[in-house]
Amino acid sequence: MAKYVRKWAHFEGGKLGGWSKKLPQAERRELLEKLVKRDSYATVIRRLLQLRNVTKDEGTVTKATADMAYLRKKFRDVPAVHKRRVC
């Protein structure tokens, strides 16, 4: 009998706005910029980080890491893209 593997990563389709490693760099980054404005910087970074940590494909890891670095450089210190949580 096969050992049960608990899947901790739950992916919902479309959460990265159509991001794909097959897209050109400019299109990927344009999609991510729109997502940052719609959701938030931290949310998009978390989604990319989860994708990067779960995948075993080196191309996806490389491109997700590069896109995270781009977002970090562009949006990290911009207060307008950080949504504040209201408790």
C-alpha positions as CSV (number, residue, x, y, z in Angstrom):
1,M,0.0,0.0,0.0
2,A,1.3,3.5,-0.9
3,K,2.2,5.8,1.9
4,Y,-0.2,8.7,2.3
5,V,1.4,12.1,1.5
6,R,-0.1,15.1,3.0
7,K,-0.3,17.9,0.5
8,W,0.2,21.2,2.3
9,A,0.3,23.5,-0.8
10,H,-3.1,24.3,-2.2
11,F,-3.1,26.1,-5.5
12,E,-6.1,27.8,-6.9
13,G,-6.1,28.6,-10.6
14,G,-5.5,32.2,-11.7
15,K,-4.1,33.5,-8.4
16,L,-1.0,34.7,-10.3
17,G,-3.0,36.3,-13.1
18,G,-1.9,34.0,-15.8
19,W,1.8,34.0,-14.9
20,S,3.7,31.3,-16.7
21,K,7.4,30.6,-17.2
22,K,6.7,30.5,-21.0
23,L,5.7,34.2,-21.1
24,P,8.3,36.7,-22.0
25,Q,9.9,38.6,-19.1
26,A,8.1,41.9,-19.9
27,E,4.6,40.2,-20.0
28,R,5.3,38.3,-16.7
29,R,6.3,41.5,-14.9
30,E,3.4,43.5,-16.3
31,L,1.0,40.8,-15.0
32,L,2.6,40.9,-11.6
33,E,2.5,44.7,-11.4
34,K,-1.3,44.6,-12.0
35,L,-1.6,41.9,-9.3
36,V,0.3,44.0,-6.8
37,K,-2.0,46.9,-7.4
38,R,-5.1,44.6,-7.2
39,D,-4.2,42.4,-4.2
40,S,-1.0,43.6,-2.5
41,Y,2.7,43.3,-2.7
42,A,3.0,40.8,0.2
43,T,0.3,38.6,-1.3
44,V,1.9,38.4,-4.7
45,I,5.3,37.7,-3.1
46,R,3.8,34.9,-1.0
47,R,2.2,33.3,-4.0
48,L,5.5,33.4,-6.0
49,L,7.4,32.1,-3.0
50,Q,5.0,29.1,-2.6
51,L,5.3,28.3,-6.3
52,R,9.0,28.5,-6.1
53,N,9.3,26.3,-3.1
54,V,6.9,23.6,-4.3
55,T,8.0,23.2,-7.9
56,K,10.8,20.9,-9.0
57,D,11.3,22.6,-12.4
58,E,14.5,24.7,-12.4
59,G,13.2,27.1,-15.1
60,T,10.2,28.0,-13.0
61,V,12.4,28.4,-9.9
62,T,14.8,30.7,-11.8
63,K,12.0,32.9,-13.3
64,A,10.0,33.1,-10.1
65,T,13.1,34.2,-8.1
66,A,13.9,36.8,-10.7
67,D,10.4,38.2,-10.7
68,M,10.4,38.3,-6.9
69,A,13.6,40.3,-7.0
70,Y,12.1,42.7,-9.6
71,L,9.0,43.2,-7.4
72,R,11.1,43.7,-4.3
73,K,13.2,46.3,-6.0
74,K,10.2,48.2,-7.5
75,F,7.6,48.0,-4.8
76,R,9.1,47.2,-1.4
77,D,9.3,50.7,-0.1
78,V,6.3,52.1,-1.9
79,P,3.6,52.7,0.7
80,A,0.8,53.1,-1.8
81,V,0.9,49.4,-2.8
82,H,0.8,48.1,0.8
83,K,-2.8,47.6,1.9
84,R,-3.3,47.9,5.6
85,R,-5.2,45.3,7.5
86,V,-8.2,46.4,9.5
87,C,-8.9,44.1,12.5
